[in-house]
Amino acid sequence: MPRGISKKVKRRAEEAAHLLRVYGCIPTSAVVKLGFSRTQAENALKYLVSAGRAVRVEIGGIALWCYSRKSAARHLGRLRRALRALICAAGAKYVSPRGALEIVMRSREARKLFSRYINPRPEDAAALRFLRGLLASMYGEPMLRVKKGTTPLYFADCRRRRLPPLVRRRQKKEYRSVQVRAEPELKEALLKAAEAEGVSASALVRLAVERLLERMKPAAMHKALEFKNTQKQR
């Protein structure tokens, strides 16, 4: 992306924004079909993201550009529900990306749905990566460890009613600065540990405090229940 945004980039961005308003989520190839090169299309879409007018979602290394996070969740949720229904209808207990792609190709409606985002063909590497990302978001880590030359195999759990969320809102953490006097030996140990971890000493202390608070939560809840029961008895 060039430093100065030219009028051509803004014009291409407006054309890409029109596609996002109409379709909700599009791949980069949809903007390329307007007569732009892939670099020009990506620059226009990146400009929309920087301006807060689009959202980039990556599935299996394949980028999708959506009008908003809500539209991204809606479109990707539709894809995942359709894929899960097809896998369960086929009675597959274990599924690979290639196997999922073959199941999609058998259904005319599913092929039409997935063709909006990928090219559903067995020899298309991007389609296999996309389906691999969808399967990972649906079923978690593969049953078969991913190694060079091996195919990931996922356990298709059809008993689960709900799929795990794919697009989550980012929650900003608020921290208050607190100054604490530390002994020289403790301070030296913290600096050495932070240097070994490759982080700042304040970040290391903050992480330690967060873990301590997580451990204290069950104990605090237990004490609160005891206090509540005591008040009821009185």
MIMAR-119002 format. One record per atom (N, C-alpha, C): y, x, z; residue in one letter; atom name. Coordinates in nm, 2 decimals. Each point is the difference from the previous one (the first is absolute). Example, Ala and Ser with C-alpha at 12.3 -4.5 7.8 and 13.67 -1.06 7.14 Angstrom:
REM MIMAR-119002
- -0.57_1.32_0.78_A_N
- 0.12_-0.09_0.00_A_CA
- 0.12_0.09_0.00_A_C
- 0.11_-0.04_-0.07_S_N
- 0.11_0.09_0.00_S_CA
- 0.11_-0.08_0.08_S_C
REM end
This chain:
REM MIMAR-119002
- -0.12_0.08_0.00_M_N
- 0.12_-0.08_0.00_M_CA
- 0.12_0.09_0.00_M_C
- 0.09_-0.02_-0.10_P_N
- 0.12_0.08_0.00_P_CA
- 0.10_-0.03_0.11_P_C
- 0.08_0.09_0.04_R_N
- 0.09_-0.02_0.11_R_CA
- 0.10_-0.12_-0.03_R_C
- 0.06_0.01_-0.12_G_N
- 0.10_-0.10_-0.04_G_CA
- -0.07_-0.11_-0.07_G_C
- 0.01_-0.13_0.04_I_N
- -0.07_-0.11_-0.06_I_CA
- 0.08_-0.04_-0.13_I_C
- -0.05_0.01_-0.11_S_N
- 0.07_-0.03_-0.13_S_CA
- -0.01_-0.15_-0.03_S_C
- 0.08_-0.04_-0.09_K_N
- 0.00_-0.14_-0.04_K_CA
- -0.13_-0.04_-0.06_K_C
- -0.07_0.09_-0.07_K_N
- -0.13_-0.03_-0.07_K_CA
- -0.10_-0.03_0.11_K_C
- 0.00_0.08_0.11_V_N
- -0.10_-0.02_0.10_V_CA
- 0.03_-0.14_0.07_V_C
- 0.12_-0.03_0.02_K_N
- 0.04_-0.13_0.06_K_CA
- -0.04_-0.12_-0.09_K_C
- 0.02_0.03_-0.13_R_N
- -0.04_-0.11_-0.10_R_CA
- -0.15_-0.02_0.01_R_C
- -0.08_0.11_0.00_R_N
- -0.14_-0.01_0.00_R_CA
- -0.05_-0.06_0.13_R_C
- 0.07_0.03_0.11_A_N
- -0.03_-0.05_0.13_A_CA
- 0.02_-0.15_0.01_A_C
- 0.10_-0.05_-0.07_E_N
- 0.03_-0.15_0.00_E_CA
- -0.11_-0.07_-0.08_E_C
- -0.05_0.06_-0.11_E_N
- -0.11_-0.06_-0.07_E_CA
- -0.13_0.00_0.08_E_C
- -0.02_0.11_0.08_A_N
- -0.12_0.01_0.08_A_CA
- 0.02_-0.10_0.12_A_C
- 0.12_-0.02_0.05_A_N
- 0.02_-0.10_0.11_A_CA
- -0.03_-0.14_-0.05_A_C
- 0.03_-0.03_-0.13_H_N
- -0.03_-0.13_-0.05_H_CA
- -0.15_-0.03_0.00_H_C
- -0.08_0.11_-0.04_L_N
- -0.14_-0.02_0.00_L_CA
- -0.05_-0.02_0.15_L_C
- 0.06_0.07_0.09_L_N
- -0.04_-0.02_0.14_L_CA
- 0.03_-0.14_0.05_L_C
- 0.11_-0.06_-0.04_R_N
- 0.04_-0.13_0.04_R_CA
- -0.10_-0.10_-0.06_R_C
- -0.04_0.02_-0.12_V_N
- -0.09_-0.09_-0.07_V_CA
- -0.14_0.00_0.05_V_C
- -0.05_0.13_0.01_Y_N
- -0.15_0.02_0.03_Y_CA
- -0.03_0.03_0.15_Y_C
- 0.10_0.05_0.07_G_N
- -0.02_0.03_0.14_G_CA
- -0.04_0.15_0.02_G_C
- -0.12_0.04_-0.06_C_N
- -0.05_0.13_0.00_C_CA
- -0.04_0.05_-0.14_C_C
- 0.03_0.12_-0.03_I_N
- -0.03_0.05_-0.13_I_CA
- -0.04_0.15_0.01_I_C
- -0.09_0.04_-0.10_P_N
- -0.03_0.15_0.00_P_CA
- 0.11_0.07_-0.09_P_C
- 0.00_0.13_0.00_T_N
- 0.10_0.07_-0.07_T_CA
- -0.02_-0.02_-0.15_T_C
- -0.12_-0.03_-0.05_S_N
- -0.02_-0.02_-0.14_S_CA
- 0.07_-0.13_-0.05_S_C
- 0.03_-0.09_0.09_A_N
- 0.07_-0.12_-0.04_A_CA
- 0.14_0.03_-0.05_A_C
- 0.06_0.10_0.07_V_N
- 0.14_0.04_-0.04_V_CA
- -0.01_0.09_-0.12_V_C
- -0.10_0.08_-0.02_V_N
- -0.02_0.08_-0.11_V_CA
- -0.01_-0.08_-0.13_V_C
- -0.06_-0.12_0.01_K_N
- -0.01_-0.09_-0.11_K_CA
- 0.13_-0.05_-0.06_K_C
- 0.11_0.01_0.08_L_N
- 0.13_-0.03_-0.04_L_CA
- 0.06_0.09_-0.10_L_C
- -0.07_0.11_-0.02_G_N
- 0.04_0.11_-0.10_G_CA
- 0.05_0.12_0.07_G_C
- -0.02_0.02_0.13_F_N
- 0.04_0.12_0.07_F_CA
- -0.12_0.09_0.01_F_C
- 0.04_0.13_0.02_S_N
- -0.11_0.10_0.04_S_CA
- -0.04_-0.02_0.14_S_C
- -0.11_0.06_0.04_R_N
- -0.05_-0.02_0.14_R_CA
- 0.10_0.06_0.10_R_C
- 0.06_0.11_-0.04_T_N
- 0.10_0.06_0.09_T_CA
- 0.12_-0.09_0.02_T_C
- 0.05_-0.05_-0.11_Q_N
- 0.11_-0.10_0.00_Q_CA
- -0.03_-0.12_0.09_Q_C
- -0.12_-0.05_-0.02_A_N
- -0.04_-0.12_0.08_A_CA
- -0.01_0.03_0.15_A_C
- -0.06_0.12_0.03_E_N
- -0.01_0.03_0.14_E_CA
- 0.14_0.03_0.06_E_C
- 0.09_0.06_-0.07_N_N
- 0.14_0.02_0.05_N_CA
- 0.07_-0.13_0.02_N_C
- -0.02_-0.09_-0.08_A_N
- 0.07_-0.14_0.01_A_CA
- -0.06_-0.07_0.13_A_C
- -0.13_0.01_0.01_L_N
- -0.06_-0.07_0.12_L_CA
- 0.03_0.07_0.13_L_C
- 0.01_0.14_0.00_K_N
- 0.04_0.07_0.12_K_CA
- 0.14_-0.03_0.04_K_C
- 0.09_-0.02_-0.10_Y_N
- 0.13_-0.04_0.02_Y_CA
- 0.01_-0.14_0.07_Y_C
- -0.09_-0.09_-0.04_L_N
- 0.00_-0.13_0.06_L_CA
- -0.05_0.01_0.15_L_C
- -0.10_0.09_0.02_V_N
- -0.05_0.02_0.14_V_CA
- 0.11_0.05_0.09_V_C
- 0.07_0.11_-0.05_S_N
- 0.11_0.06_0.08_S_CA
- 0.11_-0.10_0.02_S_C
- 0.02_-0.10_-0.09_A_N
- 0.11_-0.09_0.02_A_CA
- -0.05_-0.12_0.09_A_C
- -0.12_0.00_0.04_G_N
- -0.06_-0.11_0.08_G_CA
- -0.03_-0.13_-0.07_G_C
- -0.02_0.02_-0.13_R_N
- -0.03_-0.12_-0.09_R_CA
- -0.15_0.00_-0.04_R_C
- -0.08_0.09_0.04_A_N
- -0.14_0.00_-0.03_A_CA
- -0.07_0.08_0.11_A_C
- -0.14_-0.02_0.00_V_N
- -0.08_0.07_0.10_V_CA
- -0.12_0.06_-0.08_V_C
- -0.03_0.13_0.03_R_N
- -0.11_0.07_-0.06_R_CA
- -0.12_-0.01_0.09_R_C
- -0.11_-0.05_-0.06_V_N
- -0.13_-0.01_0.08_V_CA
- -0.10_0.09_-0.08_V_C
- -0.07_0.08_0.07_E_N
- -0.10_0.09_-0.06_E_CA
- -0.14_-0.04_0.04_E_C
- -0.09_-0.03_-0.10_I_N
- -0.14_-0.04_0.02_I_CA
- -0.09_0.10_-0.07_I_C
- -0.07_0.08_0.07_G_N
- -0.09_0.09_-0.06_G_CA
- 0.07_0.10_-0.09_G_C
- 0.13_0.03_0.03_G_N
- 0.08_0.10_-0.08_G_CA
- 0.07_-0.07_-0.11_G_C
- -0.02_-0.13_-0.02_I_N
- 0.06_-0.07_-0.11_I_CA
- 0.12_-0.08_0.06_I_C
- 0.12_0.03_-0.06_A_N
- 0.12_-0.06_0.05_A_CA
- 0.03_-0.14_-0.06_A_C
- 0.03_-0.10_0.09_L_N
- 0.04_-0.13_-0.04_L_CA
- 0.14_-0.02_0.06_L_C
- 0.09_-0.06_-0.08_W_N
- 0.14_-0.02_0.03_W_CA
- 0.02_-0.15_0.02_W_C
- 0.04_-0.04_0.12_C_N
- 0.02_-0.14_0.04_C_CA
- 0.14_-0.04_0.03_C_C
- 0.03_-0.13_-0.01_Y_N
- 0.14_-0.04_0.03_Y_CA
- 0.03_0.01_0.14_Y_C
- -0.10_-0.02_0.09_S_N
- 0.02_0.01_0.15_S_CA
- -0.13_0.02_0.06_S_C
- 0.00_0.03_0.13_R_N
- -0.12_0.02_0.08_R_CA
- -0.08_-0.13_0.00_R_C
- 0.07_-0.11_0.01_K_N
- -0.07_-0.13_0.00_K_CA
- -0.07_-0.03_-0.13_K_C
- 0.06_0.03_-0.11_S_N
- -0.07_-0.02_-0.13_S_CA
- -0.11_0.10_-0.01_S_C
- 0.01_0.12_0.05_A_N
- -0.11_0.10_-0.01_A_CA
- -0.12_-0.05_0.08_A_C
- 0.02_-0.05_0.12_A_N
- -0.11_-0.05_0.08_A_CA
- -0.06_-0.12_-0.07_A_C
- 0.08_-0.08_-0.06_R_N
- -0.06_-0.12_-0.07_R_CA
- -0.08_0.04_-0.12_R_C
- 0.05_0.09_-0.08_H_N
- -0.08_0.04_-0.12_H_CA
- -0.12_0.08_0.03_H_C
- 0.01_0.09_0.09_L_N
- -0.12_0.08_0.04_L_CA
- -0.10_-0.08_0.08_L_C
- 0.05_-0.09_0.08_G_N
- -0.09_-0.09_0.07_G_CA
- -0.08_-0.09_-0.10_G_C
- 0.06_-0.04_-0.10_R_N
- -0.07_-0.08_-0.10_R_CA
- -0.11_0.08_-0.07_R_C
- 0.03_0.13_-0.03_L_N
- -0.10_0.09_-0.06_L_CA
- -0.11_0.02_0.09_L_C
- 0.03_0.03_0.13_R_N
- -0.11_0.03_0.09_R_CA
- -0.09_-0.12_0.03_R_C
- 0.06_-0.12_0.01_R_N
- -0.08_-0.12_0.02_R_CA
- -0.09_-0.03_-0.12_R_C
- 0.06_0.02_-0.12_A_N
- -0.08_-0.03_-0.12_A_CA
- -0.12_0.10_-0.01_A_C
- 0.03_0.13_0.03_L_N
- -0.11_0.10_-0.01_L_CA
- -0.10_-0.02_0.11_L_C
- 0.04_-0.04_0.12_R_N
- -0.10_-0.03_0.10_R_CA
- -0.09_-0.12_-0.03_R_C
- 0.06_-0.10_-0.06_A_N
- -0.07_-0.12_-0.03_A_CA
- -0.11_0.03_-0.11_A_C
- 0.04_0.09_-0.10_L_N
- -0.09_0.03_-0.10_L_CA
- -0.12_0.09_0.05_L_C
- 0.03_0.09_0.09_I_N
- -0.10_0.09_0.06_I_CA
- -0.10_-0.08_0.09_I_C
- 0.05_-0.10_0.07_C_N
- -0.08_-0.08_0.09_C_CA
- -0.08_-0.10_-0.09_C_C
- 0.06_-0.05_-0.10_A_N
- -0.08_-0.09_-0.09_A_CA
- -0.11_0.07_-0.07_A_C
- 0.02_0.13_-0.03_A_N
- -0.10_0.08_-0.07_A_CA
- -0.11_0.04_0.10_A_C
- 0.02_-0.02_0.13_G_N
- -0.10_0.04_0.10_G_CA
- -0.02_0.15_0.02_G_C
- 0.11_0.07_-0.03_A_N
- -0.01_0.15_0.01_A_CA
- 0.03_0.04_0.15_A_C
- -0.09_0.07_0.06_K_N
- 0.02_0.05_0.14_K_CA
- 0.08_0.13_0.00_K_C
- -0.03_0.08_-0.10_Y_N
- 0.08_0.13_-0.01_Y_CA
- 0.06_0.00_-0.14_Y_C
- 0.12_0.05_-0.01_V_N
- 0.07_0.00_-0.13_V_CA
- 0.08_0.13_-0.02_V_C
- 0.00_0.05_-0.12_S_N
- 0.08_0.12_-0.04_S_CA
- 0.11_-0.05_-0.09_S_C
- 0.10_0.09_-0.02_P_N
- 0.11_-0.04_-0.09_P_CA
- -0.04_-0.04_-0.14_P_C
- -0.10_0.07_-0.05_R_N
- -0.05_-0.03_-0.13_R_CA
- -0.08_-0.14_0.00_R_C
- -0.07_-0.02_0.11_G_N
- -0.07_-0.13_0.01_G_CA
- 0.09_-0.11_0.01_G_C
- 0.11_0.02_0.08_A_N
- 0.11_-0.10_0.01_A_CA
- 0.06_-0.03_-0.13_A_C
- 0.03_0.10_-0.08_L_N
- 0.06_-0.02_-0.13_L_CA
- -0.09_-0.08_-0.09_L_C
- -0.13_0.03_0.00_E_N
- -0.10_-0.08_-0.08_E_CA
- 0.00_-0.14_0.04_E_C
- 0.01_-0.03_0.13_I_N
- 0.00_-0.14_0.05_I_CA
- 0.13_-0.07_-0.05_I_C
- 0.11_0.07_0.00_V_N
- 0.13_-0.06_-0.05_V_CA
- -0.01_-0.03_-0.14_V_C
- -0.06_0.09_-0.08_M_N
- -0.01_-0.02_-0.15_M_CA
- -0.09_-0.12_-0.04_M_C
- -0.09_-0.04_0.09_R_N
- -0.09_-0.11_-0.03_R_CA
- 0.07_-0.13_0.01_R_C
- 0.11_-0.01_0.08_S_N
- 0.07_-0.12_0.02_S_CA
- 0.13_0.00_-0.09_S_C
- 0.01_-0.11_-0.08_R_N
- 0.12_0.00_-0.09_R_CA
- 0.13_-0.02_0.08_R_C
- 0.00_-0.08_0.10_E_N
- 0.12_-0.02_0.08_E_CA
- 0.04_0.13_0.07_E_C
- -0.10_0.06_0.06_A_N
- 0.03_0.13_0.08_A_CA
- 0.05_0.11_-0.10_A_C
- -0.06_0.00_-0.12_R_N
- 0.04_0.10_-0.10_R_CA
- 0.15_-0.02_-0.04_R_C
- 0.03_-0.13_-0.01_K_N
- 0.14_-0.03_-0.04_K_CA
- 0.09_0.03_0.12_K_C
- -0.04_-0.02_0.12_L_N
- 0.09_0.03_0.12_L_CA
- 0.02_0.15_0.01_L_C
- -0.11_0.07_0.00_F_N
- 0.02_0.15_0.02_F_CA
- 0.06_0.07_-0.12_F_C
- 0.00_-0.06_-0.12_S_N
- 0.06_0.06_-0.11_S_CA
- 0.15_0.01_0.00_S_C
- 0.06_-0.08_0.10_R_N
- 0.14_0.01_0.02_R_CA
- 0.05_0.13_0.06_R_C
- -0.10_0.07_0.07_Y_N
- 0.04_0.12_0.07_Y_CA
- -0.08_0.12_-0.05_Y_C
- -0.12_-0.01_-0.05_I_N
- -0.08_0.11_-0.05_I_CA
- -0.07_-0.04_-0.13_I_C
- -0.06_0.10_-0.06_N_N
- -0.08_-0.02_-0.12_N_CA
- -0.15_-0.01_0.04_N_C
- -0.05_-0.12_0.02_P_N
- -0.14_-0.02_0.05_P_CA
- -0.11_0.04_-0.10_P_C
- -0.01_0.13_-0.01_R_N
- -0.11_0.05_-0.09_R_CA
- -0.08_0.11_0.07_R_C
- -0.13_0.01_-0.02_P_N
- -0.08_0.10_0.07_P_CA
- 0.04_0.14_-0.01_P_C
- 0.06_0.04_-0.11_E_N
- 0.04_0.14_-0.03_E_CA
- 0.14_0.03_0.05_E_C
- 0.07_-0.10_0.06_D_N
- 0.14_0.02_0.04_D_CA
- 0.00_0.06_0.14_D_C
- 0.04_0.13_0.02_A_N
- 0.00_0.06_0.13_A_CA
- 0.10_-0.06_0.09_A_C
- 0.12_-0.05_-0.05_A_N
- 0.10_-0.06_0.09_A_CA
- -0.05_-0.13_0.06_A_C
- -0.08_-0.08_-0.08_A_N
- -0.06_-0.12_0.05_A_CA
- -0.09_0.03_0.11_A_C
- -0.09_0.10_-0.01_L_N
- -0.09_0.04_0.10_L_CA
- 0.07_0.04_0.13_L_C
- 0.11_0.08_-0.01_R_N
- 0.07_0.04_0.11_R_CA
- 0.07_-0.12_0.07_R_C
- 0.05_-0.09_-0.08_F_N
- 0.06_-0.12_0.06_F_CA
- -0.10_-0.08_0.08_F_C
- -0.11_-0.02_-0.06_L_N
- -0.11_-0.08_0.07_L_CA
- -0.05_0.07_0.12_L_C
- 0.00_0.13_0.00_R_N
- -0.04_0.08_0.11_R_CA
- 0.10_-0.02_0.12_R_C
- 0.13_0.00_-0.04_G_N
- 0.10_-0.02_0.11_G_CA
- -0.01_-0.14_0.05_G_C
- -0.03_-0.10_-0.08_L_N
- -0.02_-0.14_0.05_L_CA
- -0.12_-0.01_0.09_L_C
- -0.11_0.06_-0.04_L_N
- -0.12_-0.01_0.08_L_CA
- 0.02_0.07_0.14_L_C
- 0.08_0.11_0.00_A_N
- 0.03_0.07_0.12_A_CA
- 0.08_-0.08_0.09_A_C
- 0.10_-0.08_-0.05_S_N
- 0.08_-0.08_0.08_S_CA
- -0.07_-0.12_0.05_S_C
- -0.11_-0.04_-0.07_M_N
- -0.08_-0.12_0.05_M_CA
- -0.11_0.04_0.10_M_C
- -0.06_0.11_-0.03_Y_N
- -0.12_0.03_0.08_Y_CA
- 0.01_0.13_0.08_Y_C
- 0.11_0.07_-0.01_G_N
- 0.02_0.12_0.08_G_CA
- -0.07_0.12_-0.07_G_C
- -0.05_0.09_0.08_E_N
- -0.06_0.13_-0.05_E_CA
- -0.13_-0.04_-0.07_E_C
- -0.03_0.08_-0.10_P_N
- -0.13_-0.03_-0.07_P_CA
- -0.12_0.04_0.08_P_C
- -0.11_-0.07_-0.03_M_N
- -0.13_0.04_0.07_M_CA
- -0.05_0.13_-0.04_M_C
- 0.03_0.04_-0.12_L_N
- -0.04_0.13_-0.06_L_CA
- 0.12_0.09_0.00_L_C
- -0.02_0.12_0.06_R_N
- 0.11_0.09_0.01_R_CA
- 0.04_0.04_-0.14_R_C
- 0.14_0.01_-0.02_V_N
- 0.05_0.04_-0.13_V_CA
- -0.01_0.15_-0.02_V_C
- -0.08_0.04_-0.09_K_N
- 0.00_0.14_-0.03_K_CA
- 0.01_0.02_-0.15_K_C
- 0.02_0.12_-0.05_K_N
- 0.02_0.02_-0.14_K_CA
- -0.13_-0.03_-0.07_K_C
- 0.01_-0.09_-0.10_G_N
- -0.11_-0.04_-0.08_G_CA
- -0.08_-0.12_0.06_G_C
- 0.05_-0.06_0.11_T_N
- -0.07_-0.11_0.06_T_CA
- 0.09_-0.12_-0.02_T_C
- -0.06_-0.12_0.01_T_N
- 0.08_-0.13_-0.01_T_CA
- 0.01_-0.06_0.13_T_C
- 0.12_-0.04_0.05_P_N
- 0.01_-0.07_0.13_P_CA
- -0.07_-0.14_-0.01_P_C
- -0.07_-0.03_0.11_L_N
- -0.07_-0.12_0.01_L_CA
- 0.05_-0.08_0.12_L_C
- 0.04_-0.12_-0.01_Y_N
- 0.06_-0.08_0.11_Y_CA
- -0.09_-0.11_0.04_Y_C
- 0.00_-0.03_0.13_F_N
- -0.08_-0.11_0.05_F_CA
- 0.08_-0.13_-0.01_F_C
- -0.05_-0.09_-0.09_A_N
- 0.07_-0.12_-0.02_A_CA
- -0.03_-0.10_0.10_A_C
- 0.08_-0.02_0.10_D_N
- -0.02_-0.09_0.11_D_CA
- 0.06_-0.13_-0.03_D_C
- -0.09_-0.10_-0.04_C_N
- 0.05_-0.13_-0.04_C_CA
- 0.01_-0.10_0.12_C_C
- -0.04_0.05_0.12_R_N
- 0.01_-0.08_0.12_R_CA
- 0.14_-0.01_0.05_R_C
- 0.08_0.10_-0.03_R_N
- 0.14_0.00_0.05_R_CA
- 0.08_-0.10_-0.07_R_C
- 0.07_-0.09_0.07_R_N
- 0.08_-0.10_-0.06_R_CA
- 0.13_0.05_-0.05_R_C
- 0.06_0.09_0.07_R_N
- 0.13_0.06_-0.03_R_CA
- -0.01_0.14_-0.04_R_C
- 0.08_0.04_-0.10_L_N
- 0.01_0.14_-0.04_L_CA
- 0.11_0.07_0.08_L_C
- -0.01_0.13_0.03_P_N
- 0.10_0.07_0.07_P_CA
- 0.13_0.00_-0.08_P_C
- 0.12_0.00_0.07_P_N
- 0.13_0.00_-0.08_P_CA
- 0.01_0.13_-0.08_P_C
- 0.06_-0.02_-0.11_L_N
- 0.02_0.12_-0.09_L_CA
- 0.15_0.05_0.01_L_C
- 0.09_-0.09_-0.01_V_N
- 0.14_0.04_0.00_V_CA
- 0.06_-0.04_0.14_V_C
- 0.04_0.10_0.08_R_N
- 0.05_-0.02_0.13_R_CA
- 0.14_0.04_0.01_R_C
- 0.08_-0.07_0.09_R_N
- 0.14_0.03_0.02_R_CA
- 0.01_0.12_0.09_R_C
- 0.09_0.09_-0.04_R_N
- 0.02_0.12_0.08_R_CA
- 0.09_-0.03_0.12_R_C
- -0.05_0.03_0.11_Q_N
- 0.07_-0.02_0.12_Q_CA
- 0.07_0.13_0.05_Q_C
- 0.13_-0.01_0.02_K_N
- 0.07_0.12_0.04_K_CA
- -0.02_0.02_0.15_K_C
- -0.03_0.12_0.04_K_N
- -0.01_0.03_0.14_K_CA
- 0.13_0.05_0.06_K_C
- 0.04_-0.06_0.11_E_N
- 0.13_0.04_0.07_E_CA
- -0.04_0.09_0.12_E_C
- 0.07_0.12_0.00_Y_N
- -0.02_0.09_0.11_Y_CA
- 0.13_0.03_0.07_Y_C
- -0.01_0.01_0.13_R_N
- 0.11_0.04_0.08_R_CA
- -0.01_0.15_0.04_R_C
- 0.11_0.07_-0.01_S_N
- -0.01_0.14_0.03_S_CA
- 0.01_0.02_0.15_S_C
- -0.09_0.08_0.06_V_N
- -0.01_0.02_0.14_V_CA
- -0.01_0.15_0.02_V_C
- 0.08_0.05_0.09_Q_N
- 0.00_0.15_0.03_Q_CA
- -0.08_0.02_0.13_Q_C
- -0.10_0.09_-0.01_V_N
- -0.08_0.03_0.11_V_CA
- 0.00_0.15_0.02_V_C
- 0.01_0.04_0.13_R_N
- -0.01_0.14_0.03_R_CA
- -0.14_0.04_0.01_R_C
- -0.04_0.10_-0.07_A_N
- -0.14_0.05_0.00_A_CA
- 0.00_0.14_0.05_A_C
- -0.12_0.03_0.07_E_N
- -0.02_0.14_0.05_E_CA
- -0.01_0.09_-0.12_E_C
- 0.04_0.13_0.02_P_N
- 0.00_0.10_-0.11_P_CA
- -0.14_0.01_-0.06_P_C
- -0.11_0.00_0.09_E_N
- -0.13_0.01_-0.05_E_CA
- -0.04_-0.12_-0.09_E_C
- 0.04_-0.12_0.04_L_N
- -0.03_-0.12_-0.07_L_CA
- 0.07_0.00_-0.13_L_C
- 0.13_0.04_0.00_K_N
- 0.08_0.00_-0.12_K_CA
- -0.06_0.10_-0.10_K_C
- -0.04_0.11_0.04_E_N
- -0.06_0.10_-0.09_E_CA
- -0.13_-0.05_-0.06_E_C
- -0.08_-0.07_0.09_A_N
- -0.13_-0.06_-0.05_A_CA
- 0.03_-0.10_-0.11_A_C
- 0.10_-0.09_0.02_L_N
- 0.03_-0.10_-0.09_L_CA
- 0.05_0.06_-0.13_L_C
- 0.08_0.10_0.00_L_N
- 0.05_0.06_-0.12_L_CA
- -0.12_0.06_-0.08_L_C
- -0.09_0.07_0.07_K_N
- -0.12_0.05_-0.07_K_CA
- -0.08_-0.10_-0.06_K_C
- -0.03_-0.11_0.07_A_N
- -0.08_-0.11_-0.05_A_CA
- 0.07_-0.07_-0.12_A_C
- 0.13_-0.02_0.01_A_N
- 0.08_-0.06_-0.11_A_CA
- -0.01_0.09_-0.13_A_C
- 0.02_0.13_0.02_E_N
- -0.01_0.10_-0.11_E_CA
- -0.14_0.00_-0.06_E_C
- -0.10_-0.02_0.08_A_N
- -0.14_0.00_-0.06_A_CA
- -0.02_-0.13_-0.08_A_C
- 0.06_-0.11_0.05_E_N
- -0.02_-0.13_-0.07_E_CA
- 0.09_-0.01_-0.12_E_C
- 0.11_0.08_-0.01_G_N
- 0.09_-0.01_-0.11_G_CA
- 0.10_-0.11_0.02_G_C
- 0.03_-0.04_0.13_V_N
- 0.10_-0.10_0.02_V_CA
- 0.10_0.05_0.10_V_C
- 0.11_-0.08_0.03_S_N
- 0.09_0.04_0.10_S_CA
- -0.05_-0.03_0.14_S_C
- 0.06_0.07_0.10_A_N
- -0.05_-0.02_0.14_A_CA
- 0.03_-0.15_0.04_A_C
- 0.12_-0.05_-0.04_S_N
- 0.03_-0.14_0.04_S_CA
- -0.10_-0.10_-0.06_S_C
- -0.04_0.03_-0.13_A_N
- -0.10_-0.09_-0.06_A_CA
- -0.13_0.00_0.07_A_C
- -0.04_0.12_0.05_L_N
- -0.13_0.02_0.07_L_CA
- 0.01_-0.07_0.13_L_C
- 0.11_0.01_0.07_V_N
- 0.01_-0.07_0.13_V_CA
- 0.00_-0.15_-0.02_V_C
- 0.07_-0.05_-0.10_R_N
- 0.01_-0.14_-0.03_R_CA
- -0.14_-0.06_-0.03_R_C
- -0.08_0.08_-0.08_L_N
- -0.14_-0.04_-0.03_L_CA
- -0.08_-0.01_0.13_L_C
- 0.02_0.10_0.09_A_N
- -0.08_0.00_0.12_A_CA
- 0.04_-0.12_0.09_A_C
- 0.13_-0.04_0.01_V_N
- 0.04_-0.11_0.08_V_CA
- -0.05_-0.13_-0.06_V_C
- 0.00_-0.01_-0.13_E_N
- -0.06_-0.12_-0.07_E_CA
- -0.14_-0.02_0.04_E_C
- -0.08_0.11_-0.01_R_N
- -0.14_-0.01_0.03_R_CA
- -0.02_-0.04_0.15_R_C
- 0.08_0.06_0.09_L_N
- 0.00_-0.03_0.14_L_CA
- 0.02_-0.15_0.03_L_C
- 0.11_-0.06_-0.07_L_N
- 0.03_-0.14_0.01_L_CA
- -0.11_-0.09_-0.05_L_C
- -0.07_0.04_-0.11_E_N
- -0.11_-0.08_-0.05_E_CA
- -0.12_0.00_0.11_E_C
- -0.02_0.11_0.06_R_N
- -0.10_0.00_0.11_R_CA
- 0.04_-0.08_0.12_R_C
- 0.13_-0.01_0.03_M_N
- 0.04_-0.07_0.11_M_CA
- 0.01_-0.15_-0.02_M_C
- -0.01_-0.05_-0.12_K_N
- 0.02_-0.14_-0.03_K_CA
- -0.11_-0.08_0.07_K_C
- -0.13_0.03_-0.01_P_N
- -0.11_-0.08_0.06_P_CA
- 0.02_-0.01_0.15_P_C
- 0.04_0.12_0.07_A_N
- 0.01_0.00_0.14_A_CA
- 0.12_-0.09_0.04_A_C
- 0.11_0.01_-0.07_A_N
- 0.12_-0.09_0.03_A_CA
- -0.04_-0.14_-0.02_A_C
- -0.07_-0.04_-0.10_M_N
- -0.04_-0.14_-0.02_M_CA
- -0.09_-0.05_0.12_M_C
- -0.09_0.09_0.04_H_N
- -0.09_-0.03_0.11_H_CA
- 0.08_-0.03_0.13_H_C
- 0.10_0.09_0.03_K_N
- 0.08_-0.02_0.12_K_CA
- 0.08_-0.13_-0.01_K_C
- 0.05_-0.03_-0.12_A_N
- 0.08_-0.13_-0.02_A_CA
- -0.09_-0.12_0.03_A_C
- -0.13_0.00_-0.04_L_N
- -0.09_-0.11_0.02_L_CA
- -0.03_-0.01_0.15_L_C
- -0.02_0.11_0.07_E_N
- -0.02_0.00_0.14_E_CA
- 0.11_-0.06_0.08_E_C
- 0.13_0.04_-0.04_F_N
- 0.12_-0.06_0.06_F_CA
- 0.01_-0.15_-0.02_F_C
- -0.04_-0.04_-0.12_K_N
- 0.01_-0.14_-0.04_K_CA
- -0.10_-0.08_0.08_K_C
- -0.12_0.05_0.02_N_N
- -0.11_-0.07_0.08_N_CA
- 0.04_0.00_0.15_N_C
- 0.07_0.10_0.05_T_N
- 0.04_0.01_0.14_T_CA
- 0.11_-0.11_0.02_T_C
- 0.09_-0.02_-0.10_Q_N
- 0.10_-0.10_0.02_Q_CA
- -0.06_-0.14_0.00_Q_C
- -0.10_-0.02_-0.08_K_N
- -0.06_-0.13_-0.01_K_CA
- -0.07_-0.04_0.13_K_C
- -0.07_0.11_0.07_Q_N
- -0.07_-0.03_0.12_Q_CA
- 0.10_-0.03_0.11_Q_C
- 0.12_0.05_0.00_R_N
- 0.10_-0.03_0.10_R_CA
- 0.05_-0.14_-0.02_R_C
REM end
